Amino acid sequence: MNNAAGTSIRVLHQHKPIQHSWCQADSPRHKTGQAQLGQARLLWRKPGRTGSQRVRRTRRLRLVGVVFFFVWVLLTLYPSPMDLARSVYRVFNPPVDAEYAAAFSALFADAVNAHEIDTLVRSEFPYQYDWVTYNRPWYFPTVQEAFAAMAGDCKTQLLVLASVLESRGIPYSFSVSPTHVWVEYDGKPVNRIENAQVAMFSSGSDRSLMRPSQFDFARSFDSFWTAFWGYMPARVKLSLLIGLVISIVLIASAGVVVEGAAVLDDSAEGLAATASKAVPKVAEHLSFALAPINPMSAEPAGVRASGSAGPLGAPAPSGAASKSMS
């Protein structure tokens, strides 16, 4: 029996694990796997590793910060951006409505000429900035909105005066300067902000833009700043300030973000390289562990029927059984 046990142990020690073809270093499957891992490392490696690529990515991120600021300002000043687009269009195409103005003819019954109508319009529609009237920094209303508010800036006065003049059949034209609009008619008095020298557009000419021969930049800027910032509500100013701070943070942190992404790319590449080296070894160990251990697979069928068993519960070889019987 001792000889039988020793023989069984020798048989177990002589067993070698089955080597699968896919885990051998020179096999086609192993080479294919290595190539696929190399491609995976290249795909995992994101752009932006070189200096020029990092500069481009930094510029793009800074551009995002600038665009974000302008979009923030637009939506803060004009929650409905189409109000701004319509206002720009109406500057050169005022929505004059003579029929609607005729319903308010009693307001101008005492006026007999264009100059008197102009005076009454300025009296009945006192000057008021758009922030106060329409809660917008700059807005060109319709005739209905103008009569509903009964106040407004030069755009409102132009629209109402043009509608009343048209309802009475009095000829007129309108002019536009960089900061002002007004109505022209026969006998209109000339002043320093309503004259042909400061106009850049006139409906009475060829309706083309022209360069003003006179332009007071200091006065125009002061007028614009008062209308835009001076009457702006505090909540809108706070919102603009918040948007400015966010944009500055985005622009200033663009370089840090790009450098951080590059560090992550390097770490990912290192992990991929480590994985490419470890996978074949893991596969080899798995093949050894999962290989079937059956050293008695070739033994004659008659020996198993004898009922003798070797160590670990395996049947004893036929030679060992015969020696023990002798």
NORCOR-V208621 format. One line per field, one symbol per residue. ss: DSSP state (A for helix, B for strand, O for the rest). burial: b if it has 9 or more other ideal C-beta (glycine too) atoms within 8 Angstrom, else e. A space follows every 50 residues. Layout:
ss->???
burial->???
This chain:
ss->OAAAAAAAAAAAAAOOOOOOAAAOOOOAAAAAAAAAAAAAAAAAOOOOOO AAAAAAAAAAAAAAAAAAAAAAAAAAAOOOOAAAAAAAAAAAOOOOOAAA AAOOAAAAOOOOOAAAAAAAAAAAOBBOOAAAAOOOOOOOOOAAAAAAAO BBOAAAAAAAAAAAAAAOOOOOBBBBBOOBBBBBOOOOOOBOOBOOOOOO BBOOOOOOOOOOOOOOAAAAAAAAAAAAAAOOOAAAAAAAAAAAAAAAAA AAOAAAAAAAAAAAAAAAAAAAAAAAAAAAAAAAAAAAAAOOOOOOOOOO AAAAOOOOBOAAAOBOOAAAAAAAAO
burial->eebbbebbbebbeeeeeeeeebbbeebeebbebbeebbebbeebbeebbe eebbeebbbebbebbbebbeebbbbbbbeeeebbebbeebbeebebbbeb beebbeebeebeebbbbbbbbbeebeebbbbebbebbbbbbebebbbebe bbbbbbbbbbbbbbbbbeebebbbbbbeebbbbbbeebeeeeebbeebbb bbeeeeeeeeebeeeeeeebeebbbbbbeebbeeebbebbeebbebbbbb beebeebbbebbeebeebbeebbebbeebbeebbeebeeeeeeebbeebe eebeeeebebeeebbbbbebbebbee
